[in-house]
Structures are given as structure tokens and as C-alpha cells.
Amino acid sequence: INDHPYPLLFATISGAHLYGFPSPDSDFDLRGVHLLPLEEIVGLQEGRETIEKSGIYDGMEIDLVTHDAKKFFGLMLKKNGYVMEQVLSPLIVYTTPEHEELTAIAPDCLTKHHAHHYLGFACTQWKLFQKACHSVEAGPPRVKPLLYVYRVLLTGIHLMRAGKIQANLVVLNETINLPYIPELIERKVTGTEKGTLDQADLAFHEREYERLRVEFGTSVREKSVAREPQWRSGVE
């Protein structure tokens, strides 16, 4: 962060640490917003809207990605749940008074239309998981991508029901109570990034994926019937 070429508005932790299932060898995914100088905003040559840096710092593997404020705010207004999770992440590495103001404003950007982001994201994650399961080169199916599927679905369902962003799968499961989630998380947290699943489990998880997709759709329809264009709520 200290080596970033531009001033930062904020930097928070995303990825497995935010989702509640980091492995011992998980890297730290830092996400944030940088502020371009005026001459790089209004000049003929625009500044870098996205900056990516990665490396080993103090013995930790860190992946830092920041967007300039214009791009980030545009993504916030396009029903992008991923950036909302970043700005509202409770795992704060760097903050400013402007970041505090942004976290107060951000919940007003949450609408039922964020369901499209989470449903689409869950579908993409599930296809990637299935592809890996049927790939000889990839080896046995891994726990990590399956946890990402459940994390996305449960975050979306919770958002439709409570109007709040919650990205931590452990916390989400306290209310949804899927009995297999703690065991999957335990295998990921105490193992490695490449922890695997038994083939016998795949049919069960496919049924659960389809069931939760239906449950998500029901939550979206109920929110639409309520005719609530947006929520004014806090953040979990």
C-alpha cells in the first residue's frame, strides 16, 4: 500500500478471508480505490483506472487491485455486488474519512436488482466447478470452488431477505443452517487451497445447488412483490 503510485481512498480485504474460509496457504486479496490527480482526469491522457500489484510482504502473499474512483463508483451504480462487498468489508487495511462517508452512502445503492449479479455469478461458479469435476487434467474436484458457489448463493439470498450485504459464509449459515457447510469449511480451513472432495458427494451438491437457486428465485419474487426499489439499511 505504501508503494502505491496514487493516494488511496480505502483498501479492504476480500477473497477467502472475507468469506470466512481461508486456508493456511491462502493469499490476502486486497481491494480498494485510488484517486487520480486532476491532470490525469481532465487531460488528454487519462490515468490508470486499474492497478494490480502482487508479491510477498512481511512473509504474506498479497494481491492488491485498486480502481480509480470514477470506475469504482460507476461499478457501484451498475448493481455490482462484488464492489459493494469491497467497500463494506469489515476487514479494513486502510481507511480515510471519505471512506467512512462512502460506507454510509453505499447501502443506498443496494436494490433487488443486485440479484442478477449474484444469480449470474453463482451460475458461472457452478459451471467452472462442473468443468473442473469432469476434467481429467484437473484431478479430483476441489472444496474451494464449491464453497464459492454456496457463498455467492447465500449472500444473494440474504440480501434479498434482509437488504444487507453479508459475505462471510460462516455468519450466513447461522441463519440458513445448511448442515454440510461447517464440514466443508473445516476441510478448507485446515487443509490447503487444493483440498479435494469425494466423487460421491457431487450428486448431492448438484441437488443442493439447484434447490438453493430455486430458493433464491423465490426470495427475488417476494422482494419484487413487495415493490421495494431499494433499501435504506445498515451493513453487516
C-alpha angles and dihedrals in degrees: 000000000000089000095053111126093223136044113268127230091197144328123207137174118258133166126053094345091057092042093055101245112087117161120222088258098042115130122227114256109207119189129181153129129272128198119230119214116254094254090058092051102047099026128096091258114055122215125248109289093194128034124186126191131169137173147110114298122177089344094306126113106231130187113192123189123174133177125204114255095256094055094042095049089048090055090049089057093048095068092258107163093187094066091043088057089052098051092043096042111132089211098086120182098170129010142172135192087261090056090054089052090049093052088054092051099040098076088063087065093060115104138159087260089075083079088080090059095050096041091049092045092049091050091051092048092049092051090051090049092050092047091053091047091057096042116101091198093054093057124210117358113271130232095223100068091045091054089051089055092052093043092055095045094048093046089053094046091048091049092052092048102039104020091232136111115242117167100172110102093201091057093042092054092055088077102027094044105203102178095211097054097080091052093049091048091048091054091050098043096047095038134047137282088267098052109146142217132227115255089232090066095059099081091050093051091047089057091047092050092053092045093052091047089056090047090050091051090051090052090051093050091048090051091049092051088052087058095219107157092190143348131242100207147130129261129253 
